């Protein structure tokens, strides 16, 4: 497996893990964690596209929607955020 393929595979596993993650909005700091996870996912998907040179329809939709992924849980900001 070429280095590029190894990186794409690792990034794909990261995206899959982030997709499986369940937000626990009742936990302190969860809103920030969810925002950071969404940002990390978007960066990983973009890097996969850069390395592979191909984008699926699903990935394109995900990139478009990534800006609207849970950015706030509605609670006042806490000290850890």
C-alpha positions as CSV (number, residue, x, y, z in Angstrom):
1,X,0.0,0.0,0.0
2,X,1.4,3.4,-1.0
3,X,1.9,6.1,1.6
4,X,-1.0,8.1,0.2
5,X,-3.3,5.1,0.4
6,X,-2.3,4.6,4.1
7,X,-3.1,8.2,4.9
8,X,-6.4,8.0,3.1
9,X,-7.3,4.8,4.9
10,X,-6.4,6.3,8.3
11,X,-8.4,9.4,7.6
12,X,-11.4,7.4,6.4
13,X,-11.3,5.4,9.7
14,X,-11.2,8.7,11.6
15,X,-14.2,10.0,9.6
16,X,-16.1,6.8,10.3
17,X,-15.3,7.0,14.0
18,X,-16.5,10.6,14.2
19,X,-19.7,9.6,12.4
20,X,-20.3,6.9,15.0
21,X,-19.8,9.4,17.9
22,X,-22.9,10.3,19.9
23,X,-23.0,13.8,21.4
24,X,-23.9,13.9,25.0
25,X,-25.3,17.5,25.2
26,X,-25.9,17.2,29.0
27,X,-22.1,17.0,29.6
28,X,-20.0,20.0,30.4
29,X,-18.1,21.1,27.4
30,X,-19.9,18.8,25.0
31,X,-20.9,21.6,22.7
32,X,-17.2,22.5,22.2
33,X,-16.3,18.9,21.7
34,X,-19.0,18.5,19.0
35,X,-17.9,21.6,17.2
36,X,-14.3,20.5,17.2
37,X,-15.3,17.0,16.0
38,X,-17.3,18.5,13.2
39,X,-14.3,20.7,12.2
40,X,-11.9,17.8,12.4
41,X,-14.2,15.6,10.2
42,X,-14.6,18.3,7.6
43,X,-10.8,18.7,7.4
44,X,-10.3,15.0,7.2
45,X,-12.8,14.7,4.3
46,X,-11.2,17.6,2.5
47,X,-7.8,16.0,2.9
48,X,-9.1,12.6,1.6
49,X,-10.4,14.4,-1.5
50,X,-7.1,16.2,-2.0
51,X,-5.2,12.9,-1.8
52,X,-7.6,10.7,-3.8
53,X,-8.7,13.3,-6.3
54,X,-12.2,11.9,-6.2
55,X,-15.3,12.9,-4.3
56,X,-18.5,11.0,-4.0
57,X,-21.9,12.7,-4.0
58,X,-22.3,11.8,-0.3
59,X,-19.0,13.4,0.6
60,X,-19.9,16.6,-1.4
61,X,-23.2,16.9,0.5
62,X,-21.4,16.3,3.8
63,X,-18.9,19.1,3.1
64,X,-21.8,21.4,2.3
65,X,-23.7,20.5,5.4
66,X,-20.7,20.5,7.7
67,X,-21.0,24.1,8.6
68,X,-24.5,23.5,10.0
69,X,-23.5,20.6,12.3
70,X,-24.3,21.3,15.9
71,X,-22.5,24.5,16.6
72,X,-24.3,25.3,19.8
73,X,-26.3,23.5,22.4
74,X,-28.3,26.6,23.4
75,X,-26.8,26.8,26.9
76,X,-24.8,29.8,28.1
77,X,-21.1,29.5,27.5
78,X,-19.3,27.7,30.3
79,X,-15.8,28.4,31.5
80,X,-14.3,25.4,29.7
81,X,-15.6,26.6,26.4
